[in-house]
Amino acid sequence: MTYPRRMNQHAWDERYAGADLVWTAEANRFLVAEAADLPPGRAVDLAAGECRNAVWLAERGWEVDAVDFSAVGLDKGIRLAEHRGVATRVHPTVADLGDWSAPARYDLVLVAYLHLPRPARDRVFAAAATAVAPGGTLLVIGHDLSNLERGYGGPQDPAVLTTAPDLVPLLGDLDLVRADPVERPVTTPEGERVAIDHVLRAVRRA
Ligand SMILES: C[S@@+](CC[C@H](N)C(=O)[O-])C[C@H]1O[C@@H](n2cnc3c(N)ncnc32)[C@H](O)[C@@H]1O
């Protein structure tokens, strides 16, 4: 998938307007690896898009607030949740994350592939960290800055890309568990390629 340089709410709505899912219905592999053993509680999926990750969490018993500024994307997410029998546990909210502050504290705060320039990025990740409940987890998954030079696909604008360590100063009083680049194999018409993502995991002491 190719990326335009910057996408606003209208552009995301247009992108999600087709009948097919823009992304896969399968949860992100790093979410699955990091969250499979967490006991279910209350989660928020920031920039939930078509809710593939929110639906996977709901299937494991989580109550999930799914936040995104694309109502079109979230509508598709609701249909995916209905199809998978978990619509009662996925709660969509249309909101611009640039203005978002948490309405509650969450046992899991997930941010997957949200790529914003500063200062919006700093605001959103600081708000995400603040939203973690005592004993809870923040999980950030994104295209790594190094993907520009060495990886496949993803945004091509360096202003919206970071490394995981770049985000650590935004974590406030959370304890860092990991902040690493990770490789994600991608099947393309030209064969298998590798995208370089990052995973950041942090926790708030109980
Ligand atoms: C690459 S998609 C990722 C979707 C989902 N997290 C996933 O992994 O499938 C990025 C999402 O960020 C959302 N987004 C971008 N900027 C946003 C903002 N300022 N406020 C809320 N959502 C935003 C877009 O609408 C889009 O759904």
The ligand as a MOL file (V3000), in Angstrom:
LIG
                    3D

  0  0  0     0  0            999 V3000
M  V30 BEGIN CTAB
M  V30 COUNTS 27 29 0 0 0
M  V30 BEGIN ATOM
M  V30 1 C -2.5820 3.1540 9.5230 0
M  V30 2 S -4.1830 3.2910 10.2320 0 CHG=1
M  V30 3 C -4.0260 2.1550 11.5940 0
M  V30 4 C -5.3510 1.5490 11.9930 0
M  V30 5 C -5.2550 0.5060 13.1060 0
M  V30 6 N -4.5660 0.9840 14.2880 0
M  V30 7 C -4.6090 -0.7640 12.6240 0
M  V30 8 O -3.4970 -1.0720 13.0620 0
M  V30 9 O -5.2350 -1.4440 11.8010 0 CHG=-1
M  V30 10 C -4.0580 4.8850 11.0290 0
M  V30 11 C -5.3800 5.3440 11.6450 0
M  V30 12 O -5.1220 6.5630 12.3530 0
M  V30 13 C -6.2860 7.3450 12.2590 0
M  V30 14 N -5.8820 8.7290 12.5860 0
M  V30 15 C -4.8880 9.4570 12.0040 0
M  V30 16 N -4.7920 10.6620 12.5830 0
M  V30 17 C -5.7580 10.7020 13.5550 0
M  V30 18 C -6.1630 11.6830 14.4960 0
M  V30 19 N -5.5730 12.8900 14.5560 0
M  V30 20 N -7.1760 11.3990 15.3220 0
M  V30 21 C -7.8000 10.1850 15.2700 0
M  V30 22 N -7.4660 9.2130 14.3970 0
M  V30 23 C -6.4450 9.4690 13.5550 0
M  V30 24 C -6.7540 7.1520 10.8270 0
M  V30 25 O -8.1120 7.4790 10.6500 0
M  V30 26 C -6.4620 5.6630 10.6480 0
M  V30 27 O -7.6070 4.8890 10.9420 0
M  V30 END ATOM
M  V30 BEGIN BOND
M  V30 1 1 1 2
M  V30 2 1 2 3
M  V30 3 1 2 10
M  V30 4 1 3 4
M  V30 5 1 4 5
M  V30 6 1 5 6
M  V30 7 1 5 7
M  V30 8 2 7 8
M  V30 9 1 7 9
M  V30 10 1 10 11
M  V30 11 1 11 12
M  V30 12 1 11 26
M  V30 13 1 12 13
M  V30 14 1 13 14
M  V30 15 1 13 24
M  V30 16 1 14 15
M  V30 17 1 14 23
M  V30 18 2 15 16
M  V30 19 1 16 17
M  V30 20 1 17 18
M  V30 21 2 17 23
M  V30 22 1 18 19
M  V30 23 2 18 20
M  V30 24 1 20 21
M  V30 25 2 21 22
M  V30 26 1 22 23
M  V30 27 1 24 25
M  V30 28 1 24 26
M  V30 29 1 26 27
M  V30 END BOND
M  V30 END CTAB
M  END
